[in-house]
Amino acid sequence: RGAFAVRGDMGRPADIRAAHASTLARAGRIDVLVCNAGISGPPAPFLSMEEGAWAEMLAVNLTGPMLAGQLAARAMAERGE
């Protein structure tokens, strides 16, 4: 038994898929998913925040964990869990 970390960028769906595949190859299954990533965005007032910075913050904080969660949940569901 043990734990290990898989490095990737939660804002990049390709990194999330690669981390998922790497985890399954190394461990054979997924029992727990911890999405311990997040960014706060630029220190800018709301009225001057640029759209790209907003999109990056959403990708890392919301979309990435959702995609990772879907992949992990599908792997668990395939095992009947």
PyMOL commands that set and color helices and strands:
alter all, ss='L'
color gray80, all
select helices_A, chain A and resi 13-27+46-48+51-78
alter helices_A, ss='H'
color red, helices_A
deselect
rebuild
show_as cartoon
